[in-house]
């Protein structure tokens, strides 16, 4: 029987982050120009960075490199919390958009930590 290899789309943290970044994109793209150019670009970039860093870490060979990128991803989660709050205070988000984004962001630290723990347990170098 062939051994099953982990694929990027098997990783919960990646799937949550990927869908969240597309959700944020679809919200921000409807904002007026100034809001989109200032807050929106930063928010989308931070959200895209979560899944992008997980993907880059997944593609690295050494455990230490993988974990470094997963930790970058965790930093981008914190940045997204900030942009979500600013977007709410500046009346750029509908309440249900804010709540959805906040809820998805709350899932990310545990999912990323599980990924880091899995990487530490499964990889030798």
Secondary structure, DSSP 8 states (H G I E B T S, - for coil): -------GGG-HHHHHHHHHHHHHHHHHTTS-HHHIIIIIHHHHHHHHHHHHHHHHHHH-SSHHHHHHHHHHHHHHHHHHHHHHHHHHHTT-S-HHHHHHHHHHHHHHHHHHHHHHHHHHHH---
